Every structure is written in structure tokens, then in C-alpha cells.
Amino acid sequence: MLTYHATFWTEEGVVLAKVIDFSGVIAYGKTVEEARVNLSQALVDMAETALLRGEALPLPDPATTDEAADLNEPIHLVLSAGTKVSVQVSAA
């Protein structure tokens, strides 16, 4: 599990969110909860994309924070490895 840092702020009635130590992970929502859910999915999508491209995931920086944000909180990334299995049936 990697623990990154999420930051949230409100602009024009919309809650904007980003993971400040994983570049490109951004989301928004009508509420903080909706933005949090959307940000979690964006983090998973960006992490999976990076891994599929053979890129390393950025390491979280414990000192990262955004003083201008309305809310700073940890966001946890848990990825599990799987094996693609295919079954071939041959005619008898």
C-alpha cells in the first residue's frame, strides 16, 4: 500500500481535488465525498496506466502538503497483481 496526499478546494461551487505527490491525478465533484470517490478512481487509473507502460509509480513524499487547500488528507493506493489465465480446449 502506498499512501499519497490528497488536497481539496472549492471553486465556483465545485470541489476540485488532486493527489499532490502523483502528477496528473485530478478529479472533481459536487461534494467532497463525490470528489474523494472520483479522485480514488483517478489514482487507480493513473497507477495502472503507469504500470502497463512499464513506468515506476512515484513515491509518496510525507512532507507534501498544500497550505492553500481547504482540506488535506491521505489517500491510499492498493494494487494487487493477477495472472491472466487462458484455457485452450482441443477437439478430441
Jmol script that loads the backbone (N, CA, C; Angstrom):
load data "model"
ATOM      1  N   MET A   1       0.850  -1.177   0.000  1.00  0.00           N
ATOM      2  CA  MET A   1       0.000   0.000   0.000  1.00  0.00           C
ATOM      3  C   MET A   1       0.895   1.239   0.000  1.00  0.00           C
ATOM      4  N   LEU A   2       0.555   2.173  -0.850  1.00  0.00           N
ATOM      5  CA  LEU A   2       1.224   3.470  -0.875  1.00  0.00           C
ATOM      6  C   LEU A   2       0.234   4.519  -0.396  1.00  0.00           C
ATOM      7  N   THR A   3       0.693   5.438   0.445  1.00  0.00           N
ATOM      8  CA  THR A   3      -0.171   6.499   0.946  1.00  0.00           C
ATOM      9  C   THR A   3       0.294   7.827   0.367  1.00  0.00           C
ATOM     10  N   TYR A   4      -0.536   8.377  -0.500  1.00  0.00           N
ATOM     11  CA  TYR A   4      -0.270   9.666  -1.118  1.00  0.00           C
ATOM     12  C   TYR A   4      -1.024  10.750  -0.357  1.00  0.00           C
ATOM     13  N   HIS A   5      -0.956  11.976  -0.858  1.00  0.00           N
ATOM     14  CA  HIS A   5      -1.609  13.102  -0.196  1.00  0.00           C
ATOM     15  C   HIS A   5      -2.611  13.753  -1.144  1.00  0.00           C
ATOM     16  N   ALA A   6      -3.858  13.779  -0.718  1.00  0.00           N
ATOM     17  CA  ALA A   6      -4.935  14.384  -1.494  1.00  0.00           C
ATOM     18  C   ALA A   6      -5.223  15.772  -0.943  1.00  0.00           C
ATOM     19  N   THR A   7      -5.565  16.667  -1.844  1.00  0.00           N
ATOM     20  CA  THR A   7      -5.924  18.012  -1.447  1.00  0.00           C
ATOM     21  C   THR A   7      -7.227  18.402  -2.149  1.00  0.00           C
ATOM     22  N   PHE A   8      -8.071  19.128  -1.444  1.00  0.00           N
ATOM     23  CA  PHE A   8      -9.387  19.511  -1.949  1.00  0.00           C
ATOM     24  C   PHE A   8      -9.589  21.005  -1.737  1.00  0.00           C
ATOM     25  N   TRP A   9     -10.237  21.635  -2.703  1.00  0.00           N
ATOM     26  CA  TRP A   9     -10.617  23.023  -2.554  1.00  0.00           C
ATOM     27  C   TRP A   9     -11.862  23.269  -3.388  1.00  0.00           C
ATOM     28  N   THR A  10     -12.589  24.321  -3.036  1.00  0.00           N
ATOM     29  CA  THR A  10     -13.844  24.637  -3.716  1.00  0.00           C
ATOM     30  C   THR A  10     -13.665  25.887  -4.570  1.00  0.00           C
ATOM     31  N   GLU A  11     -14.145  25.782  -5.805  1.00  0.00           N
ATOM     32  CA  GLU A  11     -14.127  26.902  -6.739  1.00  0.00           C
ATOM     33  C   GLU A  11     -15.445  26.937  -7.465  1.00  0.00           C
ATOM     34  N   GLU A  12     -16.146  28.046  -7.379  1.00  0.00           N
ATOM     35  CA  GLU A  12     -17.410  28.243  -8.076  1.00  0.00           C
ATOM     36  C   GLU A  12     -18.397  27.103  -7.833  1.00  0.00           C
ATOM     37  N   GLY A  13     -18.488  26.645  -6.601  1.00  0.00           N
ATOM     38  CA  GLY A  13     -19.447  25.615  -6.218  1.00  0.00           C
ATOM     39  C   GLY A  13     -19.062  24.192  -6.567  1.00  0.00           C
ATOM     40  N   VAL A  14     -17.848  23.982  -7.059  1.00  0.00           N
ATOM     41  CA  VAL A  14     -17.377  22.644  -7.412  1.00  0.00           C
ATOM     42  C   VAL A  14     -16.178  22.311  -6.532  1.00  0.00           C
ATOM     43  N   VAL A  15     -16.136  21.087  -6.041  1.00  0.00           N
ATOM     44  CA  VAL A  15     -14.996  20.641  -5.238  1.00  0.00           C
ATOM     45  C   VAL A  15     -13.960  20.038  -6.183  1.00  0.00           C
ATOM     46  N   LEU A  16     -12.792  20.639  -6.224  1.00  0.00           N
ATOM     47  CA  LEU A  16     -11.680  20.167  -7.034  1.00  0.00           C
ATOM     48  C   LEU A  16     -10.738  19.382  -6.138  1.00  0.00           C
ATOM     49  N   ALA A  17     -10.099  18.364  -6.699  1.00  0.00           N
ATOM     50  CA  ALA A  17      -9.215  17.516  -5.902  1.00  0.00           C
ATOM     51  C   ALA A  17      -8.021  17.083  -6.734  1.00  0.00           C
ATOM     52  N   LYS A  18      -6.900  16.887  -6.066  1.00  0.00           N
ATOM     53  CA  LYS A  18      -5.730  16.345  -6.749  1.00  0.00           C
ATOM     54  C   LYS A  18      -4.866  15.590  -5.751  1.00  0.00           C
ATOM     55  N   VAL A  19      -4.095  14.660  -6.280  1.00  0.00           N
ATOM     56  CA  VAL A  19      -3.088  13.971  -5.483  1.00  0.00           C
ATOM     57  C   VAL A  19      -1.804  14.739  -5.730  1.00  0.00           C
ATOM     58  N   ILE A  20      -1.316  15.424  -4.705  1.00  0.00           N
ATOM     59  CA  ILE A  20      -0.226  16.366  -4.924  1.00  0.00           C
ATOM     60  C   ILE A  20       1.131  15.700  -5.089  1.00  0.00           C
ATOM     61  N   ASP A  21       1.259  14.421  -4.745  1.00  0.00           N
ATOM     62  CA  ASP A  21       2.537  13.757  -4.976  1.00  0.00           C
ATOM     63  C   ASP A  21       2.445  12.665  -6.045  1.00  0.00           C
ATOM     64  N   PHE A  22       1.403  12.755  -6.912  1.00  0.00           N
ATOM     65  CA  PHE A  22       1.287  11.877  -8.089  1.00  0.00           C
ATOM     66  C   PHE A  22       0.754  12.759  -9.220  1.00  0.00           C
ATOM     67  N   SER A  23       1.654  13.275  -9.999  1.00  0.00           N
ATOM     68  CA  SER A  23       1.319  14.230 -11.049  1.00  0.00           C
ATOM     69  C   SER A  23       0.244  13.693 -11.992  1.00  0.00           C
ATOM     70  N   GLY A  24      -0.738  14.537 -12.294  1.00  0.00           N
ATOM     71  CA  GLY A  24      -1.776  14.189 -13.246  1.00  0.00           C
ATOM     72  C   GLY A  24      -3.022  13.576 -12.648  1.00  0.00           C
ATOM     73  N   VAL A  25      -3.015  13.271 -11.369  1.00  0.00           N
ATOM     74  CA  VAL A  25      -4.194  12.674 -10.732  1.00  0.00           C
ATOM     75  C   VAL A  25      -5.066  13.809 -10.199  1.00  0.00           C
ATOM     76  N   ILE A  26      -6.136  14.094 -10.939  1.00  0.00           N
ATOM     77  CA  ILE A  26      -7.057  15.169 -10.579  1.00  0.00           C
ATOM     78  C   ILE A  26      -8.487  14.682 -10.755  1.00  0.00           C
ATOM     79  N   ALA A  27      -9.407  15.329 -10.062  1.00  0.00           N
ATOM     80  CA  ALA A  27     -10.826  14.978 -10.164  1.00  0.00           C
ATOM     81  C   ALA A  27     -11.653  16.136  -9.608  1.00  0.00           C
ATOM     82  N   TYR A  28     -12.955  16.006  -9.723  1.00  0.00           N
ATOM     83  CA  TYR A  28     -13.852  16.996  -9.147  1.00  0.00           C
ATOM     84  C   TYR A  28     -15.164  16.321  -8.784  1.00  0.00           C
ATOM     85  N   GLY A  29     -15.997  17.031  -8.053  1.00  0.00           N
ATOM     86  CA  GLY A  29     -17.315  16.539  -7.689  1.00  0.00           C
ATOM     87  C   GLY A  29     -18.168  17.665  -7.151  1.00  0.00           C
ATOM     88  N   LYS A  30     -19.430  17.364  -6.944  1.00  0.00           N
ATOM     89  CA  LYS A  30     -20.346  18.360  -6.382  1.00  0.00           C
ATOM     90  C   LYS A  30     -20.143  18.497  -4.884  1.00  0.00           C
ATOM     91  N   THR A  31     -19.640  17.423  -4.260  1.00  0.00           N
ATOM     92  CA  THR A  31     -19.370  17.412  -2.825  1.00  0.00           C
ATOM     93  C   THR A  31     -17.957  16.877  -2.595  1.00  0.00           C
ATOM     94  N   VAL A  32     -17.463  17.046  -1.380  1.00  0.00           N
ATOM     95  CA  VAL A  32     -16.149  16.492  -1.044  1.00  0.00           C
ATOM     96  C   VAL A  32     -16.173  14.976  -1.200  1.00  0.00           C
ATOM     97  N   GLU A  33     -17.244  14.335  -0.770  1.00  0.00           N
ATOM     98  CA  GLU A  33     -17.328  12.877  -0.874  1.00  0.00           C
ATOM     99  C   GLU A  33     -17.296  12.424  -2.334  1.00  0.00           C
ATOM    100  N   GLU A  34     -18.034  13.099  -3.194  1.00  0.00           N
ATOM    101  CA  GLU A  34     -18.024  12.741  -4.612  1.00  0.00           C
ATOM    102  C   GLU A  34     -16.637  12.971  -5.219  1.00  0.00           C
ATOM    103  N   ALA A  35     -15.996  14.076  -4.875  1.00  0.00           N
ATOM    104  CA  ALA A  35     -14.642  14.349  -5.365  1.00  0.00           C
ATOM    105  C   ALA A  35     -13.665  13.305  -4.840  1.00  0.00           C
ATOM    106  N   ARG A  36     -13.841  12.874  -3.598  1.00  0.00           N
ATOM    107  CA  ARG A  36     -12.972  11.852  -2.993  1.00  0.00           C
ATOM    108  C   ARG A  36     -13.091  10.523  -3.747  1.00  0.00           C
ATOM    109  N   VAL A  37     -14.310  10.113  -4.053  1.00  0.00           N
ATOM    110  CA  VAL A  37     -14.528   8.870  -4.798  1.00  0.00           C
ATOM    111  C   VAL A  37     -13.923   8.983  -6.197  1.00  0.00           C
ATOM    112  N   ASN A  38     -14.169  10.094  -6.871  1.00  0.00           N
ATOM    113  CA  ASN A  38     -13.634  10.300  -8.217  1.00  0.00           C
ATOM    114  C   ASN A  38     -12.103  10.349  -8.208  1.00  0.00           C
ATOM    115  N   LEU A  39     -11.530  10.961  -7.180  1.00  0.00           N
ATOM    116  CA  LEU A  39     -10.078  11.039  -7.068  1.00  0.00           C
ATOM    117  C   LEU A  39      -9.473   9.659  -6.826  1.00  0.00           C
ATOM    118  N   SER A  40     -10.139   8.854  -6.029  1.00  0.00           N
ATOM    119  CA  SER A  40      -9.664   7.490  -5.781  1.00  0.00           C
ATOM    120  C   SER A  40      -9.609   6.696  -7.076  1.00  0.00           C
ATOM    121  N   GLN A  41     -10.638   6.819  -7.895  1.00  0.00           N
ATOM    122  CA  GLN A  41     -10.659   6.099  -9.169  1.00  0.00           C
ATOM    123  C   GLN A  41      -9.598   6.642 -10.120  1.00  0.00           C
ATOM    124  N   ALA A  42      -9.411   7.966 -10.129  1.00  0.00           N
ATOM    125  CA  ALA A  42      -8.376   8.562 -10.985  1.00  0.00           C
ATOM    126  C   ALA A  42      -6.988   8.077 -10.569  1.00  0.00           C
ATOM    127  N   LEU A  43      -6.750   7.936  -9.277  1.00  0.00           N
ATOM    128  CA  LEU A  43      -5.463   7.440  -8.787  1.00  0.00           C
ATOM    129  C   LEU A  43      -5.220   6.010  -9.251  1.00  0.00           C
ATOM    130  N   VAL A  44      -6.224   5.164  -9.127  1.00  0.00           N
ATOM    131  CA  VAL A  44      -6.095   3.775  -9.586  1.00  0.00           C
ATOM    132  C   VAL A  44      -5.839   3.737 -11.089  1.00  0.00           C
ATOM    133  N   ASP A  45      -6.599   4.522 -11.849  1.00  0.00           N
ATOM    134  CA  ASP A  45      -6.430   4.541 -13.304  1.00  0.00           C
ATOM    135  C   ASP A  45      -5.026   4.988 -13.706  1.00  0.00           C
ATOM    136  N   MET A  46      -4.525   6.045 -13.080  1.00  0.00           N
ATOM    137  CA  MET A  46      -3.189   6.551 -13.416  1.00  0.00           C
ATOM    138  C   MET A  46      -2.108   5.556 -13.004  1.00  0.00           C
ATOM    139  N   ALA A  47      -2.272   4.910 -11.856  1.00  0.00           N
ATOM    140  CA  ALA A  47      -1.289   3.928 -11.397  1.00  0.00           C
ATOM    141  C   ALA A  47      -1.266   2.725 -12.330  1.00  0.00           C
ATOM    142  N   GLU A  48      -2.433   2.222 -12.700  1.00  0.00           N
ATOM    143  CA  GLU A  48      -2.497   1.078 -13.620  1.00  0.00           C
ATOM    144  C   GLU A  48      -1.885   1.432 -14.976  1.00  0.00           C
ATOM    145  N   THR A  49      -2.170   2.629 -15.469  1.00  0.00           N
ATOM    146  CA  THR A  49      -1.612   3.063 -16.745  1.00  0.00           C
ATOM    147  C   THR A  49      -0.092   3.133 -16.675  1.00  0.00           C
ATOM    148  N   ALA A  50       0.429   3.707 -15.616  1.00  0.00           N
ATOM    149  CA  ALA A  50       1.885   3.794 -15.458  1.00  0.00           C
ATOM    150  C   ALA A  50       2.509   2.403 -15.444  1.00  0.00           C
ATOM    151  N   LEU A  51       1.908   1.481 -14.711  1.00  0.00           N
ATOM    152  CA  LEU A  51       2.460   0.131 -14.626  1.00  0.00           C
ATOM    153  C   LEU A  51       2.380  -0.590 -15.966  1.00  0.00           C
ATOM    154  N   LEU A  52       1.288  -0.415 -16.699  1.00  0.00           N
ATOM    155  CA  LEU A  52       1.164  -1.033 -18.026  1.00  0.00           C
ATOM    156  C   LEU A  52       2.206  -0.497 -19.002  1.00  0.00           C
ATOM    157  N   ARG A  53       2.612   0.747 -18.805  1.00  0.00           N
ATOM    158  CA  ARG A  53       3.641   1.345 -19.654  1.00  0.00           C
ATOM    159  C   ARG A  53       5.049   1.003 -19.183  1.00  0.00           C
ATOM    160  N   GLY A  54       5.142   0.282 -18.077  1.00  0.00           N
ATOM    161  CA  GLY A  54       6.450  -0.080 -17.539  1.00  0.00           C
ATOM    162  C   GLY A  54       7.109   1.031 -16.738  1.00  0.00           C
ATOM    163  N   GLU A  55       6.323   2.006 -16.328  1.00  0.00           N
ATOM    164  CA  GLU A  55       6.853   3.134 -15.562  1.00  0.00           C
ATOM    165  C   GLU A  55       6.716   2.871 -14.066  1.00  0.00           C
ATOM    166  N   ALA A  56       7.642   3.399 -13.317  1.00  0.00           N
ATOM    167  CA  ALA A  56       7.577   3.282 -11.857  1.00  0.00           C
ATOM    168  C   ALA A  56       6.534   4.254 -11.312  1.00  0.00           C
ATOM    169  N   LEU A  57       5.893   3.851 -10.226  1.00  0.00           N
ATOM    170  CA  LEU A  57       4.964   4.759  -9.559  1.00  0.00           C
ATOM    171  C   LEU A  57       5.770   5.779  -8.765  1.00  0.00           C
ATOM    172  N   PRO A  58       5.306   7.021  -8.714  1.00  0.00           N
ATOM    173  CA  PRO A  58       6.021   8.000  -7.894  1.00  0.00           C
ATOM    174  C   PRO A  58       5.921   7.615  -6.419  1.00  0.00           C
ATOM    175  N   LEU A  59       6.995   7.829  -5.703  1.00  0.00           N
ATOM    176  CA  LEU A  59       6.978   7.539  -4.275  1.00  0.00           C
ATOM    177  C   LEU A  59       6.339   8.706  -3.534  1.00  0.00           C
ATOM    178  N   PRO A  60       5.469   8.410  -2.575  1.00  0.00           N
ATOM    179  CA  PRO A  60       4.841   9.488  -1.806  1.00  0.00           C
ATOM    180  C   PRO A  60       5.881  10.250  -0.993  1.00  0.00           C
ATOM    181  N   ASP A  61       5.666  11.541  -0.867  1.00  0.00           N
ATOM    182  CA  ASP A  61       6.527  12.392  -0.058  1.00  0.00           C
ATOM    183  C   ASP A  61       5.768  12.772   1.209  1.00  0.00           C
ATOM    184  N   PRO A  62       6.202  12.258   2.371  1.00  0.00           N
ATOM    185  CA  PRO A  62       5.472  12.528   3.617  1.00  0.00           C
ATOM    186  C   PRO A  62       5.395  14.010   3.966  1.00  0.00           C
ATOM    187  N   ALA A  63       6.285  14.803   3.433  1.00  0.00           N
ATOM    188  CA  ALA A  63       6.301  16.231   3.750  1.00  0.00           C
ATOM    189  C   ALA A  63       5.391  17.048   2.840  1.00  0.00           C
ATOM    190  N   THR A  64       4.784  16.417   1.835  1.00  0.00           N
ATOM    191  CA  THR A  64       3.966  17.134   0.868  1.00  0.00           C
ATOM    192  C   THR A  64       2.657  17.599   1.497  1.00  0.00           C
ATOM    193  N   THR A  65       2.340  18.860   1.270  1.00  0.00           N
ATOM    194  CA  THR A  65       1.077  19.427   1.727  1.00  0.00           C
ATOM    195  C   THR A  65       0.773  20.657   0.878  1.00  0.00           C
ATOM    196  N   ASP A  66      -0.446  21.116   0.916  1.00  0.00           N
ATOM    197  CA  ASP A  66      -0.838  22.320   0.202  1.00  0.00           C
ATOM    198  C   ASP A  66      -1.545  23.227   1.200  1.00  0.00           C
ATOM    199  N   GLU A  67      -0.838  24.229   1.652  1.00  0.00           N
ATOM    200  CA  GLU A  67      -1.374  25.138   2.673  1.00  0.00           C
ATOM    201  C   GLU A  67      -2.583  25.926   2.181  1.00  0.00           C
ATOM    202  N   ALA A  68      -2.703  26.102   0.872  1.00  0.00           N
ATOM    203  CA  ALA A  68      -3.817  26.874   0.317  1.00  0.00           C
ATOM    204  C   ALA A  68      -5.096  26.049   0.175  1.00  0.00           C
ATOM    205  N   ALA A  69      -5.006  24.754   0.366  1.00  0.00           N
ATOM    206  CA  ALA A  69      -6.168  23.876   0.179  1.00  0.00           C
ATOM    207  C   ALA A  69      -7.154  24.014   1.339  1.00  0.00           C
ATOM    208  N   ASP A  70      -8.408  23.705   1.042  1.00  0.00           N
ATOM    209  CA  ASP A  70      -9.429  23.679   2.088  1.00  0.00           C
ATOM    210  C   ASP A  70      -9.296  22.430   2.948  1.00  0.00           C
ATOM    211  N   LEU A  71      -8.785  21.355   2.347  1.00  0.00           N
ATOM    212  CA  LEU A  71      -8.675  20.076   3.054  1.00  0.00           C
ATOM    213  C   LEU A  71      -7.496  19.295   2.484  1.00  0.00           C
ATOM    214  N   ASN A  72      -6.659  18.771   3.358  1.00  0.00           N
ATOM    215  CA  ASN A  72      -5.571  17.859   3.001  1.00  0.00           C
ATOM    216  C   ASN A  72      -5.809  16.567   3.747  1.00  0.00           C
ATOM    217  N   GLU A  73      -5.675  15.429   3.056  1.00  0.00           N
ATOM    218  CA  GLU A  73      -5.854  14.146   3.731  1.00  0.00           C
ATOM    219  C   GLU A  73      -5.095  13.058   2.972  1.00  0.00           C
ATOM    220  N   PRO A  74      -4.794  11.960   3.649  1.00  0.00           N
ATOM    221  CA  PRO A  74      -4.113  10.855   2.961  1.00  0.00           C
ATOM    222  C   PRO A  74      -5.076  10.132   2.026  1.00  0.00           C
ATOM    223  N   ILE A  75      -4.513   9.569   0.966  1.00  0.00           N
ATOM    224  CA  ILE A  75      -5.269   8.713   0.055  1.00  0.00           C
ATOM    225  C   ILE A  75      -4.408   7.478  -0.184  1.00  0.00           C
ATOM    226  N   HIS A  76      -4.998   6.330  -0.010  1.00  0.00           N
ATOM    227  CA  HIS A  76      -4.252   5.071  -0.052  1.00  0.00           C
ATOM    228  C   HIS A  76      -4.445   4.375  -1.397  1.00  0.00           C
ATOM    229  N   LEU A  77      -3.342   3.883  -1.941  1.00  0.00           N
ATOM    230  CA  LEU A  77      -3.369   3.141  -3.190  1.00  0.00           C
ATOM    231  C   LEU A  77      -3.000   1.700  -2.891  1.00  0.00           C
ATOM    232  N   VAL A  78      -3.920   0.795  -3.196  1.00  0.00           N
ATOM    233  CA  VAL A  78      -3.678  -0.629  -3.023  1.00  0.00           C
ATOM    234  C   VAL A  78      -3.899  -1.293  -4.372  1.00  0.00           C
ATOM    235  N   LEU A  79      -2.855  -1.859  -4.916  1.00  0.00           N
ATOM    236  CA  LEU A  79      -2.950  -2.584  -6.182  1.00  0.00           C
ATOM    237  C   LEU A  79      -2.608  -4.036  -5.914  1.00  0.00           C
ATOM    238  N   SER A  80      -3.299  -4.916  -6.595  1.00  0.00           N
ATOM    239  CA  SER A  80      -2.968  -6.334  -6.454  1.00  0.00           C
ATOM    240  C   SER A  80      -2.579  -6.875  -7.813  1.00  0.00           C
ATOM    241  N   ALA A  81      -1.648  -7.772  -7.804  1.00  0.00           N
ATOM    242  CA  ALA A  81      -1.184  -8.387  -9.050  1.00  0.00           C
ATOM    243  C   ALA A  81      -2.048  -9.593  -9.348  1.00  0.00           C
ATOM    244  N   GLY A  82      -2.254  -9.846 -10.608  1.00  0.00           N
ATOM    245  CA  GLY A  82      -3.043 -11.003 -11.004  1.00  0.00           C
ATOM    246  C   GLY A  82      -2.348 -11.718 -12.159  1.00  0.00           C
ATOM    247  N   THR A  83      -2.869 -12.835 -12.466  1.00  0.00           N
ATOM    248  CA  THR A  83      -2.342 -13.609 -13.579  1.00  0.00           C
ATOM    249  C   THR A  83      -3.445 -13.815 -14.581  1.00  0.00           C
ATOM    250  N   LYS A  84      -3.134 -13.532 -15.823  1.00  0.00           N
ATOM    251  CA  LYS A  84      -4.107 -13.757 -16.875  1.00  0.00           C
ATOM    252  C   LYS A  84      -4.032 -15.239 -17.258  1.00  0.00           C
ATOM    253  N   VAL A  85      -5.144 -15.893 -17.155  1.00  0.00           N
ATOM    254  CA  VAL A  85      -5.186 -17.327 -17.449  1.00  0.00           C
ATOM    255  C   VAL A  85      -6.091 -17.529 -18.653  1.00  0.00           C
ATOM    256  N   SER A  86      -5.615 -18.294 -19.605  1.00  0.00           N
ATOM    257  CA  SER A  86      -6.452 -18.651 -20.730  1.00  0.00           C
ATOM    258  C   SER A  86      -6.498 -20.163 -20.833  1.00  0.00           C
ATOM    259  N   VAL A  87      -7.629 -20.626 -21.207  1.00  0.00           N
ATOM    260  CA  VAL A  87      -7.831 -22.070 -21.323  1.00  0.00           C
ATOM    261  C   VAL A  87      -8.038 -22.385 -22.794  1.00  0.00           C
ATOM    262  N   GLN A  88      -7.324 -23.370 -23.272  1.00  0.00           N
ATOM    263  CA  GLN A  88      -7.456 -23.795 -24.651  1.00  0.00           C
ATOM    264  C   GLN A  88      -8.047 -25.195 -24.656  1.00  0.00           C
ATOM    265  N   VAL A  89      -9.101 -25.345 -25.378  1.00  0.00           N
ATOM    266  CA  VAL A  89      -9.750 -26.659 -25.464  1.00  0.00           C
ATOM    267  C   VAL A  89      -9.454 -27.217 -26.850  1.00  0.00           C
ATOM    268  N   SER A  90      -8.922 -28.408 -26.872  1.00  0.00           N
ATOM    269  CA  SER A  90      -8.652 -29.029 -28.173  1.00  0.00           C
ATOM    270  C   SER A  90      -9.726 -30.059 -28.475  1.00  0.00           C
ATOM    271  N   ALA A  91     -10.056 -30.157 -29.730  1.00  0.00           N
ATOM    272  CA  ALA A  91     -11.069 -31.125 -30.152  1.00  0.00           C
ATOM    273  C   ALA A  91     -10.506 -32.541 -30.020  1.00  0.00           C
ATOM    274  N   ALA A  92     -11.306 -33.444 -29.511  1.00  0.00           N
ATOM    275  CA  ALA A  92     -10.839 -34.831 -29.327  1.00  0.00           C
ATOM    276  C   ALA A  92     -10.995 -35.651 -30.563  1.00  0.00           C
TER     277      ALA A  92
END
end "model"
wireframe off; spacefill off
backbone 0.3
color backbone group
